[in-house]
């Protein structure tokens, strides 16, 4: 599997969804909806910040400070700000992909277990696969939110 192509396609789909969000009436970006994340802006913030946290903390072993402490005003208050933050995070992910290709994909990392105590060991490849499939799942949810808001979501199919 070509992880670089998977991430690039995932980011292209994100760009299409953000473009659709820019066309929403004023206030819809932060309008509350009955989904796992209460607004479109928090959906996108979650997607991008999770990507950054996995890259920095779990693969690179760097500190991740979090990017939503202010409720998303700095990086997620508009689709344009979200796009800029996503591009900055994608640069970090591209650096990880370049540095951890080939045999390095099989390196292991000790990461916290989701929803459980303790840690588990994953390969870099498993982490990277988790990150882009995590976004794919949420992109489907964002399409549902757009439909809920009576908007036609863009086609983000890979083929």
N, C-alpha and C positions, 0 to 999 in steps of 0.2 A: 504494500500500500504506500502511495506517495503522500506522506503527511503534508508536505508543502502545498501540493495541489488541493488537498482537503481543506486546509486553512484558508488558502486564497479563495476558494469557492465559497466557503462559509462567510468570509469577509465581504465578498461581492453580494451575497444574499442580504447581509446586514445593511449594506449601503442601499439596496433597493427598498428595504423596509423603512430605513430612515428617510429616504426620499418620499415615500408614501406618507410618513408622519409629518413631513414639512407641509404637505398639502391639506392637513387637517384644519378644521376651523380653530380659531384662537381658543385656547383653554383645553383642547382635547388631549394635548400632550401630557398634562398632569391631572386630567379628569379621573376620578376614582372609578374603577371597574371591578366586577366580582370575579377576579382571577387570583392566581397564587401570588402575584405582585400587584399592588393596588393601582398602579398607573403605568403608562407606557414608559415614562422616563425611569421608573424604578426597575422595570424589566431590563431595559438596556443597560442601566448602571450595574445591575447584578451580573449580566453577561460579561461585560467588559472587565469589571473588577475581579470576578472569579478567574478570568483568563490571566490577568496580571498577577494575582496572588499565587496561582499554580506555577507560573513561569518563575517568578522571583523567589518565593519561599521554597517551593517543593522541588524545583529542578535546579535553580542556580544557587540555592542556599542563602539568598539575600533577604534583607528585611523588607517586608511589605507593610506599609503604614496604613493602608485603607484609603479609599477615595470617595466615601459617601457620608462622612461624618457631618457634613453641613447640609444634609438632605439633598445633596446632588447639585446645589447651586453653582459650584465652581465648574464642574465638568459635565453636568447632565441637564442643566436647566432648559436647554433647547435642543432640538435635533442637530443643529449645527455644532454646538459645543460637544454633544455626544459623539458626532462623527470625528471631531478633532481628537478627543480623548481616545477613541477607538483606534485611530491611526497611530497615535503615540504608543499605545499598548501593542499594536501589531508590529511595530518596530522591535519591541522587546522580544516578542514571540518569534519573529524572523531571525533574530540573533540566536535565540535558543535552538531553532531548527537548523541553522547553519552549524552551530557548535556541537550539536548532539545527533548528527546523522550517522548513518552506517552502524558500526559496532557499538557506538556510544548509546544507541537507542536501547540497548540491553542493560545499560547501567541501572542499578536499583537505587531507590530513594525510600526512606522511611517517612511515611506520611500519616497524619491523624486519620482515624477511621471515621467515616461519615455516620453521624448519629449514634455512635457507640464510643465507649471508652477505649483508650489505647491507640496503638499504631499498627499499620500494616506495611508491607514492603511491596512496592510497585516498580516496574521498569519505567524508564523515561518514555518509551513508546506507549505504554499503558496510560500514563498521565496525559500525554499529548492527545491520544485518542479520546480519552475522557473529556478533555477540554473542548475539542471541536464538536463532539457529539452532544455535550451539554448545551452548547449554543444552538445546535440544530433543534433540539427539543423545545427550547424557549422560542425559537423563531416560529415554530408552529403555533405556539401559544399566542405570540404577538399577532399572527395572522387571524386567530380567533378573536382577539381583542378588537382588531380593525373591523372585522365583520360585526361584532357586537356594537361598534360605534357607527354601523351602517355605511361602512366604506369597503370598497373592493380591494383586497390586499394584492400586492404584486405577485407575479409568478416567480417563485424563488427555487423552482426545481433545478437540479443540477444538469439535467439532460435537455 
